[in-house]
């Protein structure tokens, strides 16, 4: 189980922050539609909804907070 403090938001599609992925060592392989646990190399295949088009906006700073990275 993943322990994390989540913020509830009224959005049309789920959002997972980069801070959550980094903290738990999770990697996203967009090409293969796979979520990878970097510690165990466990891979989980995901189904993409072809009706939803997502644009990835990534801004890196020296002190990364949930407000600096957005999907």
N, CA, C and O atoms as a GROMACS GRO file, in nm:
protein
  284
    1UNK      N    1   0.083  -0.121   0.000
    1UNK     CA    2   0.000   0.000   0.000
    1UNK      C    3   0.086   0.126   0.000
    1UNK      O    4   0.193   0.129   0.061
    2UNK      N    5   0.039   0.227  -0.067
    2UNK     CA    6   0.111   0.353  -0.073
    2UNK      C    7   0.047   0.450   0.025
    2UNK      O    8  -0.073   0.478   0.019
    3UNK      N    9   0.129   0.501   0.116
    3UNK     CA   10   0.080   0.600   0.212
    3UNK      C   11   0.117   0.738   0.161
    3UNK      O   12   0.232   0.765   0.128
    4UNK      N   13   0.017   0.826   0.156
    4UNK     CA   14   0.040   0.959   0.100
    4UNK      C   15  -0.075   1.048   0.140
    4UNK      O   16  -0.188   1.001   0.156
    5UNK      N   17  -0.050   1.175   0.155
    5UNK     CA   18  -0.158   1.271   0.181
    5UNK      C   19  -0.206   1.321   0.045
    5UNK      O   20  -0.131   1.383  -0.030
    6UNK      N   21  -0.330   1.293   0.013
    6UNK     CA   22  -0.386   1.331  -0.115
    6UNK      C   23  -0.474   1.454  -0.100
    6UNK      O   24  -0.537   1.475   0.004
    7UNK      N   25  -0.479   1.536  -0.204
    7UNK     CA   26  -0.568   1.651  -0.210
    7UNK      C   27  -0.684   1.615  -0.302
    7UNK      O   28  -0.663   1.572  -0.416
    8UNK      N   29  -0.804   1.633  -0.254
    8UNK     CA   30  -0.922   1.602  -0.333
    8UNK      C   31  -0.954   1.722  -0.422
    8UNK      O   32  -0.959   1.836  -0.376
    9UNK      N   33  -0.976   1.694  -0.552
    9UNK     CA   34  -1.007   1.800  -0.647
    9UNK      C   35  -1.119   1.755  -0.740
    9UNK      O   36  -1.130   1.636  -0.772
   10UNK      N   37  -1.199   1.848  -0.781
   10UNK     CA   38  -1.308   1.820  -0.875
   10UNK      C   39  -1.254   1.836  -1.017
   10UNK      O   40  -1.259   1.945  -1.074
   11UNK      N   41  -1.201   1.726  -1.072
   11UNK     CA   42  -1.142   1.728  -1.206
   11UNK      C   43  -1.207   1.619  -1.291
   11UNK      O   44  -1.267   1.526  -1.238
   12UNK      N   45  -1.194   1.632  -1.422
   12UNK     CA   46  -1.257   1.535  -1.512
   12UNK      C   47  -1.175   1.407  -1.529
   12UNK      O   48  -1.231   1.304  -1.568
   13UNK      N   49  -1.046   1.412  -1.502
   13UNK     CA   50  -0.964   1.291  -1.512
   13UNK      C   51  -0.867   1.288  -1.394
   13UNK      O   52  -0.831   1.393  -1.341
   14UNK      N   53  -0.825   1.169  -1.353
   14UNK     CA   54  -0.736   1.157  -1.237
   14UNK      C   55  -0.601   1.224  -1.260
   14UNK      O   56  -0.551   1.228  -1.372
   15UNK      N   57  -0.544   1.276  -1.153
   15UNK     CA   58  -0.412   1.340  -1.158
   15UNK      C   59  -0.325   1.274  -1.051
   15UNK      O   60  -0.364   1.265  -0.935
   16UNK      N   61  -0.208   1.228  -1.092
   16UNK     CA   62  -0.110   1.176  -0.996
   16UNK      C   63   0.012   1.266  -1.008
   16UNK      O   64   0.066   1.284  -1.117
   17UNK      N   65   0.056   1.323  -0.897
   17UNK     CA   66   0.168   1.417  -0.899
   17UNK      C   67   0.302   1.349  -0.913
   17UNK      O   68   0.320   1.234  -0.871
   18UNK      N   69   0.397   1.419  -0.973
   18UNK     CA   70   0.532   1.368  -0.989
   18UNK      C   71   0.598   1.343  -0.855
   18UNK      O   72   0.685   1.256  -0.844
   19UNK      N   73   0.559   1.418  -0.751
   19UNK     CA   74   0.616   1.396  -0.618
   19UNK      C   75   0.579   1.258  -0.564
   19UNK      O   76   0.661   1.194  -0.500
   20UNK      N   77   0.458   1.212  -0.589
   20UNK     CA   78   0.414   1.078  -0.548
   20UNK      C   79   0.494   0.972  -0.622
   20UNK      O   80   0.543   0.877  -0.561
   21UNK      N   81   0.507   0.987  -0.753
   21UNK     CA   82   0.582   0.890  -0.833
   21UNK      C   83   0.728   0.883  -0.789
   21UNK      O   84   0.783   0.774  -0.775
   22UNK      N   85   0.790   0.998  -0.766
   22UNK     CA   86   0.930   1.003  -0.724
   22UNK      C   87   0.948   0.940  -0.586
   22UNK      O   88   1.040   0.862  -0.565
   23UNK      N   89   0.862   0.973  -0.492
   23UNK     CA   90   0.872   0.924  -0.355
   23UNK      C   91   0.866   0.771  -0.350
   23UNK      O   92   0.935   0.708  -0.270
   24UNK      N   93   0.783   0.712  -0.434
   24UNK     CA   94   0.764   0.567  -0.434
   24UNK      C   95   0.847   0.496  -0.541
   24UNK      O   96   0.832   0.375  -0.559
   25UNK      N   97   0.933   0.568  -0.612
   25UNK     CA   98   1.019   0.506  -0.712
   25UNK      C   99   0.943   0.448  -0.830
   25UNK      O  100   0.981   0.344  -0.884
   26UNK      N  101   0.835   0.514  -0.868
   26UNK     CA  102   0.753   0.466  -0.979
   26UNK      C  103   0.791   0.538  -1.107
   26UNK      O  104   0.813   0.659  -1.108
   27UNK      N  105   0.799   0.462  -1.215
   27UNK     CA  106   0.834   0.516  -1.346
   27UNK      C  107   0.719   0.494  -1.443
   27UNK      O  108   0.650   0.392  -1.434
   28UNK      N  109   0.699   0.587  -1.533
   28UNK     CA  110   0.595   0.573  -1.635
   28UNK      C  111   0.661   0.558  -1.771
   28UNK      O  112   0.738   0.644  -1.813
   29UNK      N  113   0.631   0.448  -1.839
   29UNK     CA  114   0.676   0.426  -1.976
   29UNK      C  115   0.556   0.455  -2.066
   29UNK      O  116   0.469   0.370  -2.085
   30UNK      N  117   0.552   0.575  -2.120
   30UNK     CA  118   0.436   0.618  -2.199
   30UNK      C  119   0.425   0.538  -2.328
   30UNK      O  120   0.314   0.502  -2.368
   31UNK      N  121   0.538   0.509  -2.392
   31UNK     CA  122   0.537   0.435  -2.519
   31UNK      C  123   0.476   0.296  -2.502
   31UNK      O  124   0.395   0.253  -2.585
   32UNK      N  125   0.513   0.227  -2.395
   32UNK     CA  126   0.463   0.091  -2.371
   32UNK      C  127   0.339   0.088  -2.281
   32UNK      O  128   0.287  -0.020  -2.250
   33UNK      N  129   0.292   0.206  -2.239
   33UNK     CA  130   0.174   0.218  -2.152
   33UNK      C  131   0.190   0.130  -2.028
   33UNK      O  132   0.105   0.047  -1.997
   34UNK      N  133   0.303   0.151  -1.958
   34UNK     CA  134   0.339   0.067  -1.844
   34UNK      C  135   0.381   0.152  -1.726
   34UNK      O  136   0.450   0.253  -1.742
   35UNK      N  137   0.340   0.111  -1.606
   35UNK     CA  138   0.386   0.169  -1.480
   35UNK      C  139   0.487   0.072  -1.422
   35UNK      O  140   0.458  -0.046  -1.408
   36UNK      N  141   0.607   0.120  -1.386
   36UNK     CA  142   0.716   0.034  -1.341
   36UNK      C  143   0.759   0.074  -1.201
   36UNK      O  144   0.781   0.192  -1.173
   37UNK      N  145   0.770  -0.025  -1.112
   37UNK     CA  146   0.826  -0.004  -0.978
   37UNK      C  147   0.977  -0.020  -0.993
   37UNK      O  148   1.025  -0.130  -1.020
   38UNK      N  149   1.053   0.088  -0.976
   38UNK     CA  150   1.198   0.084  -1.000
   38UNK      C  151   1.274  -0.001  -0.900
   38UNK      O  152   1.387  -0.040  -0.927
   39UNK      N  153   1.214  -0.030  -0.784
   39UNK     CA  154   1.283  -0.111  -0.683
   39UNK      C  155   1.265  -0.260  -0.708
   39UNK      O  156   1.359  -0.337  -0.688
   40UNK      N  157   1.148  -0.301  -0.752
   40UNK     CA  158   1.121  -0.443  -0.774
   40UNK      C  159   1.118  -0.479  -0.922
   40UNK      O  160   1.113  -0.597  -0.956
   41UNK      N  161   1.120  -0.380  -1.011
   41UNK     CA  162   1.106  -0.395  -1.156
   41UNK      C  163   0.971  -0.458  -1.192
   41UNK      O  164   0.955  -0.511  -1.302
   42UNK      N  165   0.874  -0.451  -1.102
   42UNK     CA  166   0.739  -0.497  -1.132
   42UNK      C  167   0.678  -0.402  -1.234
   42UNK      O  168   0.689  -0.280  -1.219
   43UNK      N  169   0.615  -0.457  -1.338
   43UNK     CA  170   0.554  -0.376  -1.443
   43UNK      C  171   0.404  -0.401  -1.447
   43UNK      O  172   0.358  -0.515  -1.438
   44UNK      N  173   0.330  -0.293  -1.459
   44UNK     CA  174   0.185  -0.301  -1.468
   44UNK      C  175   0.142  -0.237  -1.599
   44UNK      O  176   0.163  -0.118  -1.620
   45UNK      N  177   0.081  -0.316  -1.686
   45UNK     CA  178   0.031  -0.263  -1.813
   45UNK      C  179  -0.096  -0.184  -1.788
   45UNK      O  180  -0.179  -0.222  -1.707
   46UNK      N  181  -0.109  -0.073  -1.859
   46UNK     CA  182  -0.224   0.016  -1.842
   46UNK      C  183  -0.296   0.031  -1.975
   46UNK      O  184  -0.235   0.023  -2.081
   47UNK      N  185  -0.424   0.053  -1.968
   47UNK     CA  186  -0.503   0.080  -2.088
   47UNK      C  187  -0.523   0.230  -2.099
   47UNK      O  188  -0.561   0.296  -2.003
   48UNK      N  189  -0.497   0.283  -2.217
   48UNK     CA  190  -0.516   0.426  -2.239
   48UNK      C  191  -0.654   0.450  -2.300
   48UNK      O  192  -0.699   0.374  -2.385
   49UNK      N  193  -0.718   0.553  -2.255
   49UNK     CA  194  -0.846   0.593  -2.312
   49UNK      C  195  -0.815   0.679  -2.434
   49UNK      O  196  -0.762   0.790  -2.420
   50UNK      N  197  -0.848   0.630  -2.551
   50UNK     CA  198  -0.812   0.701  -2.674
   50UNK      C  199  -0.891   0.830  -2.693
   50UNK      O  200  -0.856   0.911  -2.778
   51UNK      N  201  -0.996   0.848  -2.615
   51UNK     CA  202  -1.076   0.970  -2.629
   51UNK      C  203  -1.017   1.087  -2.551
   51UNK      O  204  -1.057   1.202  -2.571
   52UNK      N  205  -0.924   1.058  -2.462
   52UNK     CA  206  -0.863   1.164  -2.381
   52UNK      C  207  -0.723   1.194  -2.436
   52UNK      O  208  -0.640   1.104  -2.448
   53UNK      N  209  -0.699   1.318  -2.469
   53UNK     CA  210  -0.568   1.361  -2.518
   53UNK      C  211  -0.503   1.443  -2.407
   53UNK      O  212  -0.556   1.545  -2.365
   54UNK      N  213  -0.388   1.396  -2.360
   54UNK     CA  214  -0.319   1.462  -2.250
   54UNK      C  215  -0.191   1.526  -2.300
   54UNK      O  216  -0.116   1.465  -2.376
   55UNK      N  217  -0.167   1.648  -2.257
   55UNK     CA  218  -0.043   1.717  -2.288
   55UNK      C  219   0.039   1.722  -2.160
   55UNK      O  220  -0.010   1.762  -2.055
   56UNK      N  221   0.164   1.680  -2.169
   56UNK     CA  222   0.252   1.678  -2.053
   56UNK      C  223   0.333   1.806  -2.050
   56UNK      O  224   0.411   1.834  -2.141
   57UNK      N  225   0.314   1.885  -1.945
   57UNK     CA  226   0.391   2.007  -1.923
   57UNK      C  227   0.485   1.981  -1.807
   57UNK      O  228   0.440   1.945  -1.698
   58UNK      N  229   0.614   1.998  -1.827
   58UNK     CA  230   0.712   1.968  -1.724
   58UNK      C  231   0.804   2.087  -1.707
   58UNK      O  232   0.867   2.132  -1.802
   59UNK      N  233   0.811   2.139  -1.586
   59UNK     CA  234   0.901   2.248  -1.553
   59UNK      C  235   0.984   2.206  -1.434
   59UNK      O  236   0.929   2.176  -1.328
   60UNK      N  237   1.115   2.203  -1.448
   60UNK     CA  238   1.203   2.160  -1.340
   60UNK      C  239   1.262   2.282  -1.271
   60UNK      O  240   1.298   2.380  -1.336
   61UNK      N  241   1.272   2.274  -1.141
   61UNK     CA  242   1.337   2.380  -1.064
   61UNK      C  243   1.426   2.315  -0.960
   61UNK      O  244   1.419   2.193  -0.940
   62UNK      N  245   1.508   2.393  -0.894
   62UNK     CA  246   1.600   2.338  -0.795
   62UNK      C  247   1.526   2.283  -0.673
   62UNK      O  248   1.574   2.188  -0.611
   63UNK      N  249   1.412   2.340  -0.638
   63UNK     CA  250   1.333   2.288  -0.527
   63UNK      C  251   1.196   2.249  -0.581
   63UNK      O  252   1.107   2.333  -0.594
   64UNK      N  253   1.180   2.122  -0.613
   64UNK     CA  254   1.058   2.074  -0.676
   64UNK      C  255   0.948   2.059  -0.572
   64UNK      O  256   0.966   1.993  -0.470
   65UNK      N  257   0.835   2.120  -0.599
   65UNK     CA  258   0.716   2.105  -0.516
   65UNK      C  259   0.603   2.060  -0.607
   65UNK      O  260   0.616   2.067  -0.729
   66UNK      N  261   0.491   2.015  -0.550
   66UNK     CA  262   0.379   1.974  -0.636
   66UNK      C  263   0.331   2.085  -0.729
   66UNK      O  264   0.265   2.056  -0.829
   67UNK      N  265   0.364   2.211  -0.698
   67UNK     CA  266   0.318   2.321  -0.782
   67UNK      C  267   0.411   2.348  -0.900
   67UNK      O  268   0.374   2.418  -0.993
   68UNK      N  269   0.532   2.292  -0.896
   68UNK     CA  270   0.625   2.311  -1.007
   68UNK      C  271   0.604   2.210  -1.119
   68UNK      O  272   0.629   2.241  -1.235
   69UNK      N  273   0.559   2.089  -1.085
   69UNK     CA  274   0.536   1.986  -1.185
   69UNK      C  275   0.387   1.966  -1.202
   69UNK      O  276   0.315   1.950  -1.103
   70UNK      N  277   0.340   1.966  -1.324
   70UNK     CA  278   0.199   1.941  -1.347
   70UNK      C  279   0.182   1.855  -1.471
   70UNK      O  280   0.260   1.864  -1.566
   71UNK      N  281   0.081   1.771  -1.468
   71UNK     CA  282   0.052   1.683  -1.581
   71UNK      C  283  -0.076   1.729  -1.647
   71UNK      O  284  -0.119   1.669  -1.746
   0.00000   0.00000   0.00000
